Amino acid sequence: MAAARRGARPPLRKRFYDMATTAATAEGHVLRLDGKAVRTPAGRALAAPTLALGEALAAEWDAQRDAIDPAKMPLTRLANAIIDGVADRPASVAAEVEKYLASDLVCYRASSPRELAERQVRHWNPILDWAREGLAADFALGEGVVYVAQPQAALAAARAAIPTDPWRLGAVHAATTLTGSALLALALANGRLTVEEAWQAANVDEGWNMEQWGRDEAALERRAFRFAEMQAAATVLRSLAD
């Protein structure tokens, strides 16, 4: 199956450059290949706001060998999305994050089996405690898939913690969609969770199901791909925090 998926992909472009570097310009730390500036799909400069992030982008391009494989370049994909998408419409991107707060993953609990419920408590309750104490956002819990209306005060307090600058906002949006939880993404952005802790919390249910029913190699492959994207979001957040 994996071979079939690889066969369906378009041919990869051969590596055409010797060295990836960054250069400080008015647009930021621009990625350059053999001295030539790289452009995003929309034709804008692929420029990072910090040197650390620019160097991380260059390292990702340097890691490509005989061919350039976009599937192995999550940081570049995220940077392109932020520059071409988030920068021009931050309000609508923030609104997408807000939607997750109204039905956040960590607020919906299993009543059984007991082991799963206890695992959710262990991983998710500290996030709700942090939201209550750190954001003044006290969220309500629900059981199963029955919708629970969250207090407007909690939603407003958490909404105020969503970043406004495009790079942090884009990273939080990516982490939110990857985990299904805006609260996990905000905890990551604020240094409350490491990327590994946030990812483990996001996959409590899936991990438990695999333990009961066996490993699904295709699912594990998808999870690894998505974790690389999560790491890219964490790299953006960490570089801006530094």
Phi, psi and omega in degrees: 000315179297322179295322179295320179295318178296322180293335181278346181286148176293157180301141180280146178284134179292146177297129186243007185229159179264323188218138173253129181222176173236155177220132180284125178224181177296337180274350183124201180270097188279134175285133179230140176247113185052038176088353182260129182296140178269143180247151174283171177304331179273003176089011178268162179293134174278088188236131179266152181282344179229157178296319181301318180289322176300318179292325177294321176296316179298321179296324179295319178289324178293332182287345176290139185258248183290329181231158178263115184250102180303333180295340180255020182230061184296328180291321177295318179299317180294317179299316177300316181297321180291313183293317185272335186246304187290319185302328183270346183215056183299326182296317181288327177292317177298323179297325177294322176295318180303323181300325180292329180299327183290338179217052188294142181311314189287355180266353184246116190246152174275140175276335178202160356291161186300321182298320179292316180301319180292324179293320177298316178301315184296320184270329189260328181300320178300331178289318178293324176297318179296318180298320181292315185274322185270330182247354186060036181242107183258102184270151178268153180258147174235170180238134180070221183250009179288124184297138176238121178288127181275148177302136180300327179295321179293316180297318181294320181293317179290323179301323181294342181272352179290127182299155179253333180287143190303321185289313178293320179298315179298321179292319178295320178298316179299314180296325179296311182290329180286328183260339186078016185216117174289330180291321175296319180296318179292323177296321176296315182296330182264008178077011179284330179233147167280167179296325179293320179294318179296319181292319178297318179295323181291336185249024179303309184294314182296319179297319180294318179298320179294325178296327182277321190247358178103161182280138176252110186299321179296320179294321178295323177295317178296320181295319179297319178297317182289326178294324175299321177293322177296319178296325177296316177299318179294324178298317178299310182298318181293320181294326180282328177293322180293000000 
